[in-house]
């Protein structure tokens, strides 16, 4: 490590720390229905996993020729998502264990996500993880979302950690690519089994190809806290 303070850990939120994708799918389905688009499927949603909400809506707006401005769509999707998130959001149990273990060890942690800040804070509060994650960065607060490294670099800056000291936990190829571009180590826990062989995950130092079902908090803790 290049710092005497040890590692800093940056968690992606959706699909990594919490199982929020079903709520994001339902929020998107409800939003599109308001604009006359019906039959939006999980498969159509899944291609956007790991991509920021704004970027996702920009693509959907073009594909479905929706005339409403992106800002209006963002507000609508956030409204639907926040209502769903408050009702039910589950943290992945082994990720929760890892977060508590890291916190107990005094390791700096942050959440860096493509979601809105309101969505991140609502989810962390609903899952009881807010007290562990004092540093939060939304893609709204940086110039470019993943796979660009901006959100991770901003998290490192706020943590006071050089990028080389940071370890990112990610579930999606664009996030793993963003971590690589940021010069950070990465633990990959693919949310979608079909993406486990994605080349972006080839840059990760530790990969759990079986996703959350294979993820082991003790192994991840040992790898995160070991010297390079």
Phi, psi and omega in degrees: 000148181271357181234144179286349181277355178082189187286161168235142185243130180243117179266129158293154184264294190285120180086349179250298180273324181227154180267075185261352185301321177302322178290322178293321177298312182295321178297318178294320179298315180295319180298310181299323179299327178296335180255019174083010179262115182246165176078019178292122189257164175301322180297322178292325178290321189299333181292346180260001180297127183097351179259144181297157182299317181298312180299320178300312183291329176297320178292313181296324179298317178292313185297323183257009177052047178276127185278340182298144179293156182302322181299322178293318178295319178300313181298319180293315180294320178298321178300311179296316184295316182298322178296317179292318183296322180293329180288316185195117169219129182249131170280142175295126188304318183286331174291321177300317178300314180299315181300317179294319180295318178295317179299316180297331180275000178077021182274133180294137181224151176215161169247130177231117192219155174281354179284167175291158179298321179299319180293316180300311183294323178296316181295316180296323178291317182296323182272354181078017182262357185302324182292341180269340189240077182289334181257123182227132177232125175260151176298341175299335188266000180232168186290321186224141176277177177299143016275004173293153188275001192308313187293324178287321179294323177292322176297317178299318180299315182291330177282346184072033184239134172298145179308323181295342179269356187264143173240128180257138171253125187221152179246349188234149180305317180299326178290320177296321177295320178297319178297317180298315180295331180281352182076032182247150172290158185219137169253119183256129179229082188305128177286318179260121179306329183293344181262357187304329181266010182299139182299332180299327179288345178294342179273351181285144180280334179221124183234135172249090187303331181278008177071210183299330179293336181257342186300136180235117185296323182292316178297316180295318179300315181297320181290317181298320186268000179278151176296158177302000000 
